[in-house]
Amino acid sequence: MVADRPNIVLITLDDARVDDMRFMPNVQRLINRAGTAFSEAFVSYPLCCPSRASILTGQYAHNHGLLHNKYPAGSYRKWVETGANQSTLPVWLQESGYHTVMAGKFLNGYEAYARERNAPEDPGWSSWKATQNTYNYRNLAIRHRPGPLHAYRGRYGTDVLKDIAVNVTHRQASNPKPFFMWLSYIAPHGGAPAQPDDPARLPTPNVADRDRDTFAHLGNVRSPAFNEPDVSDKPSYVRALPRIGKRMAAQIRKTRQQRVESLQAVDRGIGRLVEAMQRTQQLDNTMIIVTSDHGYSLGEHRRTKGKVLPYQEVLNTPLYIRGPGFPADRVVTEPVSMSIDLAPTVLDLAGAAAPYELDGISLYDVVRNPGPRNRPLLVEAWQPDGAPLYTGLRESQYLYVEYPATGEVELYDMRRDPHQLRSRHDDPEYLDTRRELAARLAEVRTCRGSTCR
């Protein structure tokens, strides 16, 4: 074992947008400005379970096989039944000498599967602290293995996870093994219990008492795509959406407020975690990654809520990395894939290897060797029954998407139109571009390993 291999802490948020991050001062000061920001980080599949499976495998969903949150297309049950969980990032790290810790939300469907089968921890984890009652901010339960199921009734769930992470840090200070911890928060995802001022028709997180109404001044997102007036260029499912009226706009505004307020407890927790690492003299040799499983719609293109669809506010994901080899105050503008690039990055830093060729690349290599890469980044999604919803390419200039069920296409010039207000799929000026992108997508839509890079 190499003594100076870094500790690695992966902190994931749930449904967090890039523009949420400006309201997290500890993340900005201790992670972003102290490390490297990836401004063009995208998820390959903006849905919780497939995105998290990609983090664990370094593979696109079409390779790891979890195609939705729900069974039989996806879920934790399918993760186990297909054996996808047998060869993952924590397995490889544990085999290489790391102490591995899972704390917080795991894959969708884990709760029901664990209750029905008294399931053990997933392979590869030295310490397993996966949540039950995951979306109840005030009634969290954690399945400790080794140890029992423990209920934390009345405690704010974000604070419970913060305490666990700080305790792990203190315990590991005397362990000669480096550690990997996945600290998986649910904020700002909607959850129980309801609060008196919750919007009537939109899901919102439960906000800690001290943070209630601290961001009452926030308005709606300032984007030309908010309540887009002309969606005639969009696929039929968007064209069918009505304009957002004043009442719904007020509900979206309240949703945005509560989402940001729910992130304040996460931000304090990250501050406490960094403080604990500094106090135990582990900070200088610890890699901290802060990201989200995907973004979220807050009125853009008339979508009042949700993810999955291939729009900037959903695909673009916050990604900050602080630690050895990642320079402070660096911004990387090269497009990268948060989904498939995290596992190769962690393995690179840990001096560990996967037994198969991953779809992604190491972001450490991107920092060490800057420059344009002509790498196609896939975006893909499926219906709950496993039928394809769309497949597309995200490149430095273009986003091209095909919908096989309807034959519809979207093509955006992201340099000229970053808010995706006009699809150019029928524009004669972009005919050659559309043909080139369609041909390239046909080549890589089922890529694996090096053919994805």
N, C-alpha and C positions, 0 to 999 in steps of 0.2 A: 504493500500500500504506500502510495506517495504521501508524505506527511503534509505537504503544502497544498494538496488539492482543496479547492474552496468548498465551504458550505454553500448550499444553494437553496434559496427560499423563493418559491413561486407563489405569488399572491394573485388570485383571480377574483374579479368581481362578476356579477351576473346581470347582464343587460346594460352595462354602463356604456355611455357614449363618450367620444373624444371630448366633446365640449362640456362634459361633467367634470373633467379633471381639473379645470381651472379653479374649482371651488374646493379643492382638497390641498390646503397649504402645506401639510407635512409631506404629501406625495410630491408636490412641486419642489419643495426645498431639499428634502432628504433623498429623493430618488431621481426625479427628472434633472434638476440642476446639478446634482452630484453624480450623474451618470449620462447615459445616452438615450435619446428619444428617437423612436422610429415613427416618423410622421405619416408614412404611407404603409402602415401595417394593416393587412386585411385578413378576414377570416375566409376560409374556403366554403364553409357551410354555416350560415348564421342561425344556428339552432343549438340549444344547450347540449344535448346528449352527443350528437355527432361531432360537435366542436371539441368537447372534452375528450372524446375517444381519439380524435386526431392529436391532441396534446400528448396523450399517453402513448401513442403508437408512432407518431411522425408520419402518418399516412393520411391520404385523402379518404373520404368516406367510402368512395367506390372500391377502395382496397380493404379498409378495416371492416366494412360491412354493416355498421350501425347507421341506418339511413333515416331514422326519425327518433323522436322521443319515446314513441309508443311501440309496444310489441304488436305484431311480429316484425315490423320493419326495423325497429330499434329497441332501446331500453337496456337496462342492466341485465335482464334475463337473457336477451340475445347475446350480449357481451359474454356471458358465461357459457351459454349453450354452444356458441360457435368456437369457443376456445380462444377468442381474441384476447382475453385477459391473461393468458398464460405467458405471453412474451411482450412485455411493456417496459416503459421507462423505469418504473421503480424496481422491476425484476432485474434489469440490466445494472442499475446502480447498486442494488443490494449485492449482487454477485461480484461487483467490483470493489466492495468494501465499504459502501455507504450505509449509514443508519438512515432509514427512510420513514417519514411520518406523513400520514394522511389526516388532515383536520378540516372538517366542514362538509360542504355538499360534494357528493361524488356523482355518479351517473344517474340520470333520471330512471326511476323504477327500482332503485336499490332498496328503498324503504319497504315496499310491499314484498319484494323478494326475500329480504332479510327476515321479515315478520313470519312469512309463510314457511320458510325453510331453516330458520335460525342460522342463516348463512354466516360463514366465517369471513374474515377480512379477505379482500382481493389479494392474489399472490404478489409478493414483492415488498410488502409493507412491514417494517419492523414494529411500527406502532400505528394502530388503526383507530381513528376517532371520527368516523363518518356520522353525519347527522341523520336523525329521524325527526319527524315533524319539521322537516327542513324549512318550510315556508311559514312557520309560525314564529314570529320574532320574539314572542314572550313565553313560549312553551317548548323550547328546543329540547330535544333528547339526543344523546350521543351514545352510539354503540362503541364502547371502549373494548378493544381486544389487543393485548390481554386486559380482562376486566369485564364488568357487566354493562348493561344498558342503564344509563343514568339520565334522569329527567332534571331539567334546570327550570322548573316552573317559576314564573315571576321574574326571572332574570332576562335582561335584554340579550338576545342571542349573539349579536355582534360582539358584545363585551365578553361573553363566554369564550368565543373563539380567540379573542385577543389574549385572554388569560392563559388559555392552553398554549398558544404560540410563545408567549413570554416564558412560561414554565419549561417548554421544550428547550428554549434557548439557554436557560440557566442550567438545566440538566446536562445538555450536550457540551457545556463548557469544560467539563472534566472527562469527556469521552474522547479517547484518541482517534476515534473514527470521525471523518467528516459526515455531515448530515444533509439530507435533502428533505425539505418540508413543502408539501403542497397545502397552503392555507387558502381555503376556498369559501369565500363569503357569498351570501345570497343578495346582499344589497347591490343595486337598488331595485331588484326584482320585486314585484308585487307580492304581498303576503299578509297574513293575519296577525293579530286581531284587527278588525276594522276600527277606525277612529272617527269621531263625530264629524269631522270636516272632510272626510274622504269624498272624492267625486263619485257621483251615482253610477256612472257607466264605464269607468276605467279602473284597471287594477293599479293599486299603489302600495308602496311598502309601509310597514308600521314604523313610525319615527320615534326615536328615543325622546323621553320627556324633556330633557335639557335642550333638544334641538328643534322642538316644535315651533313653527312660525319664524324661525331665524332667517329664512330666505323668502319671506312673504313678498318681498319687493321684486322677485324674479318675474319676468314676463314670459311670453312664448318664445320659442327658438327664433332667432333672427336669421331666417334663410328665405331666399326667394322661392324655395320649394314648398314653404309652408302654405297649406291650403291652395295648392297650385291651380290657377284659374283655367288653364287649358291642358287637358290630359288626353287630347285626341291622338297623340302620338304613342300613348302607352298601351300595354296589353289590356284585354277586355276586363280583367278583374279590377284594374285601376280605373278604367273608364266608367265602371259601374258605381264607383264611390261618389257620394254626394259632396258638394261643397260643405265646408265646416262652418256652422253657424255660430252666433255669439255665445250661446250656452255651452256648446261643445268646446269652443275655444277657451272658455273660462275653466272647463274641466281639465283640458290639456295643460293649461297654465298651472293649475293646482297640482296636477300629476308631476309636472316638471319640478315644482317647488319641493314636494315631498320626496321625490327621488334624490335630489341634491341634499336635502336634510338628512336622509337616511345614510348618506355617505360620510357624514361628519363623524359618526362613531367609528367607521372603518378608518378614516384618516387619523383619528386619535390613536386607534390601535396600532397603525403602522408606525406612528411616532413612538409609542411605547416599545414596540418591537425593536426598532433601531436603537433606542436608548438602552435596552437590555443587552443588545449585541455589543454596543460600545462599552457598557459597564463590565461585561465579561470578556472584553478584549478579543471579540470574534469579528467585529465589523469589517476590519481591513481585509479579512480573508473570507468574506461572505458575498456571494452574488445574490442580489435581490431583484426579482422580476415582478413588475406590476402590470397587469393587463386585464382584459375582460373576455368572456367567452364569445361576445359579439356586441353589436350596438342595439339601437332601439328606435322605432319611429315615434315621433311626437308631433304629428300633423303634417309632415312632409308628404307631398304628392297625395294629399287628402287622407293619408293613413293615420288614424287617431291613436293607434297602438300597434305593437307587434314587431316582428323581426322577419327572418326567412327570405324576404324578397331582396333582389340584388340592387339596393340603393345605398348611396354613400353613407348615410347616417346609420345604416345597419351593418354594412360590410367593413367600414373603416373602424379600427379598434385601437384604443389607447395601448401603448407598449413602451415601457421605460425599463431600462436595465442599468443597475448600479453595481459596480464591483470590479475586481481586477481585470484589466484589459479593456474596459469600457470607459472611455474618457469622459470627464465631466463636461457639461455644457455642449455636448456634441448632438447634432440633429442629423439623422440619416434620412435622406429623402428617397432613396431607392425603394421601390415597392418590394415588400416582403410579406410572407404569409405567417401570421401569428399561429395559425392552426398547425401547420406541418413543420415549421421551422424551429419551434421551441425544443422538441426532443433532440434534434441534432445539435442544437446550441448547448443544451445541458450536458449531453454526452461529451462534446468537445471540451467543455470546461472541466468535466470530471475525469477526463482521460479514460472514459469507458466506451464500449462499443455495443452496437445492436447486432443480433445474429442474422439480420437481413438488411437489405439496402433500403434506406428510408427515402420518402418522397421529397423531403425538405432539405434545406441547407443550413449550415451553422451561421447564426447571426454574428458570432465572434469572428468568423472569416469575413463577413461583410464589412465589419469595422476595420479589420486588419488590412483588407484588400479592397478599398473603395473603388467604385467605378461602375459603369452601366453593365448590367447583365441582361441579356435578351431572353429572360426566363419567362415562360407563360405561367401565370398563376390562375389555376382553375377556380371557378365558383360553381357550386352544384347544390341541388336540393331535390328532395323527393316528397311525394305525397304520403300521408299516413299509411296507405296500403302498400307502399313500396314502389309505386309507379313514379317514373321520373317527372319532376316539376320543371326544372330547367338545368341547363349546363351552359357555362360561359367562360370567357377569358377576361382577366383583368391585367392589362398591360400598363406601361408608364403613361400612355396617352389615351388608350381606348378601353371601354368596357363593352363587350359583345356578348349577348345572351340569346339562346334559342330555347323555345318552349315546345317540346315535341308533341304534346297533346293537342295543341291548337295551331301549330305551325307559325306562331308569332315570333317576332325577333325584336330585340332592342339593340341599338348601337349608339354609344355616347362618346363624343370627343371630350374627354375629361379635362383637357387643358383649356379649351374654349368654353366649356359648359360644365363646370365642376358640380353644379347642383342638379344635373340631369333633367333639364327643363325641355330639351328637344332631342328626341331620338332621331338619329340620322339614317335609319335603316332603309328608308325610301328616298333618300336624297341622292340624286345623280352624282353629285360631287364626291360622295363617299362610296360609290358602287365598287370600285376596285378594292378599297379598304375592307368593305364587307366581305367580298369574295376571299381576300387573303386571310381574314380572321376566321371565316367559316372553314377554310381548308386547314388552317392551323388547329382549330378546335377539333376537327375530325381526327387529326393525328394524335392529339394528347388527351382526349376526353377519358380514355381508359388507361392512361399512363401508369407506370409503376417504377419506383426507384429512379435510376438515372434518367430514364426517358421523360420524367417529369421536370427535369432540371435543364 
